[in-house]
Amino acid sequence: MADFPSAERSNAWSIFLIFLRLGLTSFGGPVAHLGYFHNEFVIRRRWLTERGYADLVALCQFLPGPASSQVGIALGLSRAGYGGALAAWIGFTLPSATMMILLALGLSHYGTAVAPGALHGLQVVAVAVVAQAVWSMAKTLCADLPRVILMAIAACVALLAPSVWTQVGVIVVAGLAGLLLFNPPQSTRHDALPINISRRAGALWLTLFVLLLAGLPLLTKLLPHQSLALLDSFYRSGALVFGGGHVVLPLLQAEVVPTGWVSNEAFLAGYGAAQAMPGPLFSFAAFLGASMNLTPSGWAGGLICLLAIFAPAFLLVLGALPFWERLRSNVRAQAALVGVNAAVVGLLLAAFYQPVWTSAIVKPQDFGLALVALLALMFWKLPPWLVVVASGVAGWAASVIA
């Protein structure tokens, strides 16, 4: 537990206020969030060292779920125990979740007052956002031919047999392939994470994670109820997604659009709007829950879906931390993760084509708008919220001119 520059404890309220400010100002997606956290907790507050922070990020990237939110949960846990973990998550998530629910309610009640062109502009900007995510992830996670091949196979399988369980199977097979194909170097220098959870407690949290993952589908079949179905779908999406917020897109789309819970147009419009929000992209679940074409919807539906999709992140962080020292030195586990990450890029590439591209790019003007938005994000480095707003305005203007 040594080598951490600032070892004093904090109370949950102070942690909530720190993360609330970050939740209001952290634009730019998961990678940017990790940069904000580094500046706040390593450089400014000196809660942990550079190597300690890198180790914590490595753990959260190893686990399924939203990496930046999991880093925040672990930081809160290190300062004020379980209450600090909850306070950090609430503070970071509250602003974006509230705004996404309000947007969903506004569209459901006043959707006819919003120009269809503006909503279509939000769908088009999602093309640029996902294209940027695919490109940046592929550069890092598919840096050699075997990983490129894994990525391509994963994308083809996901497109040929689109379903949640296909995606799960792709991830499992890619992990097995990683064991055979890759031999990553082992890192030896690190700082122990300042978190005191026993292995017994960690095992209990991991057991609860598995019980919910396996038990919620069975419970939904035995007791058919819409709230249980939402819990099952969003918990499973949060539990099976590797690679951060953008990668949850195909899982959520497969859960809510084919079932008729949310229209594909609303799904893509909400996803585009989510890029303009600070805080975690997983808050998109709150938009979907509030947009449901059934009961529960509104605030209740948004809260149920939000809690369900983030629950695996909590359970996995609490469960994995006591075992991380052993896991991080396991070269085989790291090799499996290399394969999984390559497949994740393939799944996101498949989602880029269907539903993002096929639903949004229907005429030449759409392609032009998407291309300009992509240039604005990748080369002009404009803030994502500005690109989203400008795309909505451009979509409205194009509909008026037409």
C-alpha positions in Angstrom: 0.0 0.0 0.0 3.0 2.3 0.1 4.2 4.9 -2.5 0.9 6.7 -2.7 1.6 10.4 -2.2 -1.7 11.2 -0.4 -2.9 8.5 1.9 -5.5 10.4 4.0 -9.1 9.3 3.7 -11.9 11.4 2.3 -15.6 11.4 3.1 -18.2 10.3 0.6 -19.7 13.9 0.3 -16.4 15.4 -0.8 -15.9 12.6 -3.3 -19.4 13.2 -4.7 -18.6 16.9 -5.2 -15.3 16.2 -6.9 -16.9 13.7 -9.3 -19.9 15.9 -9.9 -17.7 18.6 -11.2 -16.0 16.1 -13.5 -19.4 14.8 -14.6 -20.4 18.3 -15.6 -17.1 19.1 -17.5 -15.7 15.8 -18.8 -16.5 15.9 -22.5 -14.9 13.7 -25.2 -15.6 10.1 -24.3 -13.8 7.4 -22.3 -10.2 8.2 -23.4 -10.7 11.9 -22.6 -12.2 11.0 -19.2 -9.1 9.0 -18.2 -7.1 12.2 -19.1 -9.3 14.3 -16.9 -8.9 11.8 -14.1 -5.1 11.7 -14.5 -4.9 15.5 -14.2 -7.3 15.6 -11.2 -6.1 12.6 -9.1 -2.4 12.1 -10.1 -1.2 15.6 -10.9 -3.4 17.9 -8.8 -4.6 15.9 -5.8 -1.8 13.3 -5.8 -4.0 10.5 -4.7 -1.8 7.9 -6.4 1.4 7.7 -8.5 1.8 7.6 -12.2 2.4 3.8 -12.1 -0.4 3.3 -9.7 -2.8 5.1 -11.9 -1.6 3.2 -15.0 -2.1 0.0 -13.2 -5.7 0.9 -12.2 -6.5 1.8 -15.8 -5.0 -1.5 -16.9 -7.3 -3.4 -14.6 -10.4 -1.5 -15.7 -9.6 -2.0 -19.4 -9.0 -5.7 -18.7 -12.6 -6.0 -17.3 -15.8 -5.7 -19.3 -17.7 -2.5 -18.7 -17.1 1.2 -19.0 -13.4 1.7 -18.1 -13.5 5.3 -17.1 -16.5 4.8 -14.8 -14.8 1.8 -13.3 -11.6 3.8 -12.6 -13.8 6.4 -10.9 -15.5 3.7 -8.8 -12.1 2.3 -7.7 -10.8 5.8 -6.9 -13.8 6.5 -4.7 -13.5 3.1 -3.1 -9.8 3.8 -2.3 -10.7 7.0 -0.4 -13.9 6.2 1.4 -14.8 2.6 1.0 -18.0 1.4 -0.5 -19.7 4.7 0.2 -17.0 6.5 -1.7 -17.4 4.2 -4.7 -21.1 4.9 -4.9 -20.5 8.7 -4.4 -18.0 8.8 -7.2 -20.3 6.9 -9.6 -23.4 9.1 -8.7 -21.4 12.3 -9.1 -19.9 11.4 -12.4 -23.1 9.9 -13.9 -25.8 12.1 -12.6 -25.4 15.1 -15.0 -25.4 13.1 -18.2 -28.1 10.7 -17.1 -30.4 13.5 -16.1 -29.9 15.3 -19.4 -30.5 12.1 -21.4 -33.7 11.4 -19.6 -34.9 14.9 -20.1 -34.0 14.7 -23.8 -36.0 11.4 -24.1 -39.0 12.9 -22.4 -38.8 16.0 -24.6 -38.7 13.9 -27.8 -41.6 11.7 -26.7 -43.8 14.7 -25.7 -42.7 17.3 -28.2 -41.2 15.2 -31.0 -43.5 16.5 -33.6 -42.3 20.0 -32.8 -38.7 19.0 -33.6 -37.7 19.2 -37.2 -37.2 15.7 -38.6 -34.1 17.0 -40.3 -32.5 17.9 -37.0 -33.1 14.4 -35.7 -31.7 12.9 -38.9 -28.6 15.1 -38.4 -28.1 13.5 -35.0 -28.3 10.1 -36.7 -25.7 11.1 -39.3 -23.2 12.4 -36.7 -23.4 9.0 -35.0 -21.7 7.7 -38.2 -18.8 10.0 -37.7 -18.5 9.2 -34.0 -18.5 5.4 -34.5 -16.1 5.7 -37.4 -13.7 7.7 -35.2 -14.0 5.1 -32.5 -13.3 2.2 -34.9 -10.3 3.9 -36.3 -8.7 4.9 -33.0 -9.4 1.5 -31.4 -8.1 -0.4 -34.5 -4.8 1.5 -34.5 -4.2 0.4 -30.9 -5.8 -3.0 -30.6 -5.2 -4.4 -34.2 -1.6 -3.5 -34.7 -0.6 -6.7 -36.5 -1.9 -9.2 -39.1 -3.3 -11.8 -36.7 -5.3 -9.2 -34.9 -6.6 -7.6 -38.1 -7.7 -11.1 -39.2 -9.5 -11.7 -35.9 -11.2 -8.3 -36.3 -12.4 -9.0 -39.8 -13.7 -12.5 -38.8 -15.6 -11.0 -35.9 -17.2 -8.3 -38.0 -18.3 -10.8 -40.7 -19.8 -13.3 -38.1 -21.6 -10.4 -36.4 -23.1 -9.2 -39.6 -24.1 -12.7 -40.9 -25.7 -13.8 -37.6 -26.7 -10.7 -35.7 -27.7 -11.5 -32.1 -26.5 -10.8 -28.6 -25.4 -14.5 -28.2 -23.4 -14.4 -31.4 -21.5 -11.4 -30.0 -20.8 -13.3 -26.8 -19.7 -16.4 -28.8 -17.3 -14.2 -30.8 -15.7 -12.8 -27.7 -15.3 -16.2 -26.2 -13.7 -17.7 -29.3 -11.5 -14.7 -29.7 -10.2 -15.1 -26.2 -9.4 -18.8 -26.9 -7.6 -17.7 -30.1 -5.6 -15.1 -28.2 -4.3 -17.9 -25.9 -2.9 -19.7 -29.0 -1.7 -16.8 -31.1 -0.3 -14.2 -28.7 2.5 -13.9 -26.2 2.4 -10.4 -24.7 5.4 -9.2 -22.6 5.0 -9.3 -18.8 5.3 -6.0 -16.9 7.0 -6.3 -13.5 7.1 -2.7 -12.2 3.9 -1.5 -10.6 2.5 0.1 -7.4 0.0 -1.8 -5.3 -3.5 -0.4 -5.5 -4.5 1.3 -2.2 -7.7 -0.7 -1.8 -8.4 -3.1 1.1 -10.9 -5.7 0.1 -10.4 -9.3 1.2 -10.3 -12.1 -1.3 -13.3 -13.6 0.3 -15.3 -10.4 -0.2 -14.0 -10.2 -3.8 -15.1 -13.8 -4.4 -18.6 -13.0 -3.1 -18.9 -10.0 -5.4 -17.8 -12.1 -8.4 -20.3 -14.8 -7.4 -23.1 -12.2 -7.3 -22.1 -11.0 -10.8 -22.3 -14.5 -12.2 -25.5 -15.3 -10.4 -27.2 -12.3 -11.8 -25.8 -12.9 -15.3 -27.1 -16.5 -15.3 -30.2 -16.0 -13.1 -31.9 -12.9 -14.6 -32.7 -14.6 -17.9 -34.2 -17.6 -16.0 -36.1 -15.3 -13.7 -37.5 -13.4 -16.6 -38.8 -16.6 -18.2 -40.4 -17.8 -14.9 -41.9 -14.4 -14.0 -42.6 -12.5 -17.2 -42.5 -8.8 -16.3 -41.3 -5.9 -18.3 -39.1 -4.5 -15.5 -37.4 -7.8 -15.1 -36.9 -8.0 -18.9 -35.2 -4.6 -18.9 -33.0 -5.5 -15.9 -31.9 -8.7 -17.8 -31.2 -7.0 -21.1 -29.3 -4.0 -19.8 -27.4 -6.0 -17.1 -26.3 -8.5 -19.8 -25.2 -5.6 -22.1 -23.2 -4.0 -19.3 -21.6 -7.4 -18.4 -20.5 -8.4 -21.8 -19.1 -5.3 -23.4 -15.3 -4.9 -23.7 -13.8 -1.7 -24.9 -15.9 1.1 -23.5 -19.0 3.1 -24.2 -19.0 2.9 -28.0 -18.8 -0.8 -28.1 -22.1 -1.2 -26.1 -23.9 0.2 -29.2 -24.4 -3.2 -31.0 -25.4 -5.0 -27.8 -28.0 -2.4 -26.9 -29.3 -2.1 -30.4 -29.8 -5.9 -30.6 -31.8 -5.7 -27.3 -34.1 -2.8 -27.8 -34.7 -2.3 -31.5 -35.8 -5.7 -32.8 -38.1 -6.1 -29.7 -39.8 -2.8 -30.6 -39.0 -1.3 -27.3 -37.3 1.7 -29.0 -37.5 2.7 -32.7 -34.2 2.6 -34.6 -34.6 6.3 -35.4 -34.9 7.3 -31.8 -32.0 4.9 -30.9 -29.6 6.6 -33.4 -30.8 10.1 -32.6 -30.2 9.5 -28.8 -26.8 7.9 -29.5 -25.8 11.0 -31.5 -27.0 13.3 -28.8 -25.1 11.3 -26.2 -21.9 12.4 -27.8 -22.6 16.0 -26.8 -23.0 15.1 -23.2 -20.2 15.1 -20.5 -19.7 12.0 -18.4 -20.0 8.3 -19.3 -21.5 7.2 -22.6 -23.3 4.4 -20.7 -25.7 7.1 -19.6 -27.3 6.4 -23.0 -29.1 3.6 -21.2 -31.1 6.2 -19.3 -32.2 7.7 -22.6 -33.3 4.3 -23.9 -35.2 3.5 -20.7 -37.0 6.8 -20.7 -37.9 6.3 -24.4 -39.5 2.9 -24.1 -42.7 2.2 -26.1 -44.0 0.4 -23.0 -44.2 0.5 -19.2 -41.9 1.3 -17.4 -40.6 4.3 -19.3 -39.9 7.9 -18.4 -37.9 8.5 -15.2 -38.6 5.0 -13.8 -37.5 3.2 -17.0 -34.5 5.4 -17.3 -33.4 4.7 -13.7 -33.9 0.9 -14.1 -31.9 0.7 -17.3 -29.2 3.0 -15.9 -28.7 1.0 -12.7 -28.9 -2.3 -14.6 -26.2 -1.4 -17.1 -23.8 -0.1 -14.5 -24.3 -2.9 -11.9 -21.8 -5.2 -13.6 -19.2 -2.5 -13.5 -19.5 -2.2 -9.7 -19.5 -6.0 -9.1 -16.5 -6.6 -11.4 -14.4 -3.8 -9.9 -15.1 -4.9 -6.3 -14.6 -8.5 -7.2 -11.4 -8.2 -9.3 -9.4 -5.8 -7.2 -8.3 -8.4 -4.5 -7.1 -10.8 -7.3 -5.5 -8.2 -9.6 -1.9 -8.7 -8.3 -2.0 -12.3 -9.4 -4.1 -11.7 -12.6 -1.9 -8.9 -13.9 1.2 -11.2 -13.9 -0.7 -14.0 -15.7 0.6 -13.8 -19.3 -2.1 -16.2 -20.5 -4.8 -13.9 -19.3 -3.2 -11.0 -21.0 -3.0 -13.0 -24.2 -6.7 -13.9 -24.1 -7.4 -10.2 -23.6 -5.4 -9.3 -26.8 -7.7 -11.6 -28.8 -10.8 -10.3 -27.1 -9.9 -6.7 -27.8 -9.3 -7.4 -31.5 -12.8 -9.1 -31.7 -14.3 -6.1 -30.0 -13.1 -3.8 -32.8 -14.7 -6.2 -35.3 -18.0 -6.0 -33.4 -17.9 -2.3 -33.4 -17.0 -2.3 -37.1 -20.1 -4.5 -37.8 -22.2 -2.0 -35.8 -20.8 0.8 -37.8 -22.3 -0.7 -40.9 -25.5 -2.0 -39.4 -27.4 -0.2 -37.9 -25.4 3.1 -37.9 -24.5 3.5 -41.6 -27.5 1.8 -43.2 -30.0 3.8 -41.1 -28.4 7.2 -41.4 -26.7 7.4 -44.8 -29.7 7.4 -47.2 -28.7 10.1 -49.7 -25.5 11.9 -50.9 -26.0 14.9 -48.6 -25.9 12.5 -45.6 -22.5 11.1 -46.7 -21.2 14.7 -47.1 -22.4 15.7 -43.6 -20.9 12.6 -42.0 -17.6 13.2 -43.8 -17.4 16.8 -42.6 -18.3 15.7 -39.0 -15.6 13.1 -39.1 -13.0 15.6 -40.3 -14.1 18.0 -37.5 -13.6 15.3 -34.9 -10.4 13.7 -36.1 -8.4 16.4 -37.8 -9.8 19.8 -36.7 -10.1 18.4 -33.1 -13.4 20.3 -32.5 -15.3 19.5 -29.3 -17.7 16.6 -29.8 -20.7 18.6 -28.4 -20.1 21.3 -30.9 -19.9 18.8 -33.8 -23.2 17.2 -32.6 -25.0 20.6 -32.3 -23.7 21.7 -35.7 -24.8 18.4 -37.3 -28.3 18.8 -35.9 -28.5 22.3 -37.3 -27.1 21.2 -40.7 -29.7 18.4 -40.8 -32.5 20.9 -40.1 -31.2 23.3 -42.7 -31.0 20.6 -45.4 -34.6 19.6 -44.7 -35.8 23.2 -45.0 -33.9 23.8 -48.3 -35.2 20.5 -49.7 
